Amino acid sequence: MKLVIGNKNYSSWSLRPWLLMQHAGIAFEEIKVRLFAPGFEEAIAQHSPTGKVPVLVDGDITVWDTLSIAEYLAESFPEKQLWPADRAQRAYARSICAEMHSSFGNLRSQLPMNVTAVLPGRGWNVAVQRDVSRIATIWSELRARHAADGPFLFGTFTIADAYFAPVVSRFATYGIHVPDAAKQYADFILALPAMQAWIADAREERDFLASDEPYRLTPDRADAIVINH
Ligand SMILES: N[C@@H](CCC(=O)N[C@@H](CS)C(=O)NCC(=O)O)C(=O)O
């Protein structure tokens, strides 16, 4: 299988299937096309009818749009249990993924994923907080319900965890505060080896918008970041 993704620093939709496959141990070849770069449209047109990433290519089957990719993977690898085994939990997991897919517009527009930047306070407003609070409630309720089954939203790793991974990254970048249970979950996801691998690759790709340059977190600049509220 080939997974076509965008820049790891910015492409939140790409992170979801990448993390899903990486953490679940599904082998794939990564093909990166550079968002915001000259030639992006021509490059992505070779893989995707929508001109967007991510795209999954499995032989002569092309799957686009993240939810559809997640469903295709769940169907292709039933042994990985990418959705919860329990029917009611599966319905809940599908609902929050669909909610992530179609909602939280304020959060998405005001706090775009920027993995290697440090921007505490930037972009926050009351409408963003409504999205933050709803997400924190989802995480806290699920963690309370499934604490005995494991550290993920439904105990074991599912598509829902991959779906919220870019939000975890955004909360870190923008210094968003959430209640303890939600914070513990966010910290756990941030520390996952697959998530750390994505973050390391984002640093390594060195493909940043010039306007983000002052806010990039690098080991030698951690103390010198300009905080712009
Ligand atoms: N609904 C799509 C959204 C995909 C999307 O918006 N991808 C962005 C990058 S994260 C993109 O390719 N943007 C390029 C463009 O719109 O030209 C999905 O779930 O995959």
The ligand as a Tripos MOL2 file, in Angstrom:
@<TRIPOS>MOLECULE
LIG
   20    19     1     0     0
SMALL
NO_CHARGES

@<TRIPOS>ATOM
      1 N1        -11.7170   15.8550    3.9440 N.3       1 LIG1
      2 C1        -10.3570   15.6110    3.5000 C.3       1 LIG1
      3 C2         -9.5110   16.8240    3.7840 C.3       1 LIG1
      4 C3         -8.1740   16.7490    3.1250 C.3       1 LIG1
      5 C4         -7.4470   18.0870    3.1370 C.2       1 LIG1
      6 O1         -8.0570   19.1650    3.2740 O.2       1 LIG1
      7 N2         -6.1200   18.0300    2.9540 N.am      1 LIG1
      8 C5         -5.3220   19.2360    2.8830 C.3       1 LIG1
      9 C6         -4.0030   19.0540    3.6370 C.3       1 LIG1
     10 S1         -4.2130   18.6480    5.3360 S.3       1 LIG1
     11 C7         -4.9130   19.4490    1.4320 C.2       1 LIG1
     12 O2         -4.6060   18.5300    0.7230 O.2       1 LIG1
     13 N3         -4.9020   20.6980    0.9900 N.am      1 LIG1
     14 C8         -4.4390   21.0410   -0.3090 C.3       1 LIG1
     15 C9         -5.4140   21.8530   -1.0750 C.2       1 LIG1
     16 O3         -6.5720   21.9790   -0.6340 O.co2     1 LIG1
     17 O4         -5.0010   22.3440   -2.1510 O.co2     1 LIG1
     18 C10        -9.8440   14.3680    4.2190 C.2       1 LIG1
     19 O5        -10.4680   13.9620    5.1930 O.co2     1 LIG1
     20 O6         -8.8540   13.7730    3.8290 O.co2     1 LIG1
@<TRIPOS>BOND
     1     1     2 1
     2     2     3 1
     3     2    18 1
     4     3     4 1
     5     4     5 1
     6     5     6 2
     7     5     7 1
     8     7     8 1
     9     8     9 1
    10     8    11 1
    11     9    10 1
    12    11    12 2
    13    11    13 1
    14    13    14 1
    15    14    15 1
    16    15    16 2
    17    15    17 1
    18    18    19 2
    19    18    20 1
@<TRIPOS>SUBSTRUCTURE
     1 LIG1         1 GROUP 0 **** ****
